[in-house]
Amino acid sequence: MPETLFNLGNLLAMAGWAVLIAGLAVRPFRSRSVTLVRLTAAIVFGAAYIGLMIMGRDAFTNGGYSSLAQVKALFANDFALTAGWLHYLAFDLFVGAWIVEDSAERRVNGWLIVPCLGLTFMFGPAGLLLYVVLRAFGSKVA
């Protein structure tokens, strides 16, 4: 079951990123793309996360969040590991949706946002950092 949810989560995340990029390309769809991705990240990934953490609750016998050794023990459980992966997917998608929404409000060229989204998809905080830097110089770049 964790493997199936892992694969479904990856597919859903890829669809979410495609929706965000489509929102950049089709301006009237932009706000709906952001809303759709936010709801998906919150509801679908959130529900799957909670379910996986409940099914993997035994991992908390030796695992936890207080030390690297505890986190390693926690993620030795496939349910908790998959929940952790879905956590990453959901939060990166949520950040991507914020980037799209914020860039629209600031009238940043959508083509400049695509690399930020790609980097956020692959390396979360690095994509956010790129967008924040772009945003700081947005009026000069866009």
C-alpha positions as CSV (number, residue, x, y, z in Angstrom):
1,M,0.0,0.0,0.0
2,P,2.7,2.6,0.7
3,E,4.2,1.9,-2.7
4,T,0.9,2.5,-4.4
5,L,0.3,5.8,-2.5
6,F,3.8,6.8,-3.2
7,N,3.2,6.3,-7.0
8,L,-0.2,8.0,-6.9
9,G,1.2,10.9,-4.9
10,N,3.9,11.4,-7.5
11,L,1.4,11.3,-10.4
12,L,-0.9,13.8,-8.6
13,A,2.0,16.1,-7.8
14,M,3.1,16.0,-11.5
15,A,-0.5,16.9,-12.5
16,G,-0.5,19.7,-10.0
17,W,2.7,21.2,-11.4
18,A,1.3,20.9,-14.9
19,V,-1.8,22.8,-13.8
20,L,0.3,25.6,-12.3
21,I,2.3,25.9,-15.5
22,A,-0.9,25.9,-17.6
23,G,-2.1,28.7,-15.3
24,L,0.9,30.7,-16.2
25,A,0.3,30.2,-19.9
26,V,-3.5,30.8,-19.8
27,R,-4.1,33.9,-17.7
28,P,-7.8,33.4,-17.1
29,F,-7.1,29.9,-15.7
30,R,-4.3,31.2,-13.4
31,S,-6.4,31.8,-10.2
32,R,-8.3,28.6,-10.7
33,S,-5.1,26.6,-11.1
34,V,-3.8,28.0,-7.8
35,T,-7.1,27.2,-6.0
36,L,-7.2,23.7,-7.5
37,V,-3.6,22.9,-6.5
38,R,-4.1,24.3,-3.0
39,L,-7.2,22.2,-2.4
40,T,-5.5,19.1,-3.8
41,A,-2.4,19.7,-1.6
42,A,-4.5,20.3,1.5
43,I,-7.3,17.7,1.1
44,V,-5.9,14.8,-0.9
45,F,-2.3,14.9,0.3
46,G,-3.5,15.8,3.8
47,A,-5.9,12.9,4.1
48,A,-3.3,10.5,2.7
49,Y,-0.7,11.8,5.1
50,I,-2.9,11.3,8.1
51,G,-3.9,7.8,7.0
52,L,-0.3,6.8,6.5
53,M,0.8,8.2,9.8
54,I,-2.0,6.3,11.6
55,M,-1.0,3.1,9.7
56,G,2.7,3.7,10.5
57,R,2.2,4.7,14.2
58,D,4.4,1.8,15.3
59,A,7.3,3.7,13.9
60,F,7.0,6.1,16.8
61,T,8.1,3.3,19.2
62,N,11.7,4.1,18.3
63,G,11.3,6.9,15.9
64,G,10.5,10.6,16.4
65,Y,11.6,14.1,15.6
66,S,14.0,14.9,18.4
67,S,17.2,13.7,16.9
68,L,18.6,12.5,13.5
69,A,18.7,9.0,14.8
70,Q,15.0,9.1,15.7
71,V,14.1,10.6,12.3
72,K,16.1,7.8,10.6
73,A,14.3,5.2,12.8
74,L,10.9,6.8,12.0
75,F,11.6,6.7,8.2
76,A,12.6,3.1,8.4
77,N,8.9,2.4,8.4
78,D,7.4,2.5,4.9
79,F,4.2,4.1,6.0
80,A,6.0,6.9,7.8
81,L,8.5,7.3,4.9
82,T,5.7,7.6,2.4
83,A,3.8,10.1,4.6
84,G,7.1,12.1,4.7
85,W,7.3,12.1,1.0
86,L,3.7,13.2,0.5
87,H,4.5,16.0,3.0
88,Y,7.3,17.2,0.7
89,L,5.1,17.0,-2.3
90,A,2.2,18.8,-0.7
91,F,4.3,21.7,0.7
92,D,6.3,22.1,-2.5
93,L,3.0,22.3,-4.5
94,F,1.6,24.8,-2.0
95,V,4.7,27.0,-2.3
96,G,4.5,26.7,-6.1
97,A,0.8,27.9,-6.0
98,W,1.9,30.8,-3.8
99,I,4.6,31.7,-6.3
100,V,2.2,31.7,-9.2
101,E,-0.4,33.8,-7.3
102,D,2.2,36.2,-6.0
103,S,3.8,36.6,-9.4
104,A,0.5,37.4,-10.9
105,E,-0.2,40.1,-8.3
106,R,3.2,41.6,-9.0
107,R,2.9,41.2,-12.8
108,V,6.1,39.2,-13.1
109,N,6.5,37.6,-16.5
110,G,5.3,34.0,-16.5
111,W,8.3,32.8,-18.4
112,L,10.5,34.0,-15.5
113,I,8.4,32.0,-13.1
114,V,8.8,28.6,-14.9
115,P,12.4,28.1,-13.7
116,C,11.3,29.0,-10.2
117,L,8.6,26.3,-10.4
118,G,10.9,23.7,-11.8
119,L,13.5,24.4,-9.1
120,T,10.7,24.3,-6.4
121,F,9.5,21.0,-7.8
122,M,12.9,19.4,-7.6
123,F,14.6,21.2,-4.8
124,G,11.9,23.0,-2.8
125,P,13.6,25.8,-0.8
126,A,16.1,26.5,-3.7
127,G,13.1,27.4,-6.0
128,L,11.5,29.5,-3.3
129,L,14.8,31.3,-2.9
130,L,15.1,32.0,-6.6
131,Y,11.6,33.4,-6.7
132,V,12.2,35.6,-3.6
133,V,15.4,37.0,-5.3
134,L,13.5,37.5,-8.6
135,R,10.6,39.1,-6.7
136,A,13.0,41.5,-5.0
137,F,14.3,42.7,-8.4
138,G,11.0,42.0,-10.2
139,S,10.3,45.6,-11.3
140,K,13.7,45.7,-12.9
141,V,13.6,42.2,-14.5
142,A,9.9,41.7,-15.5
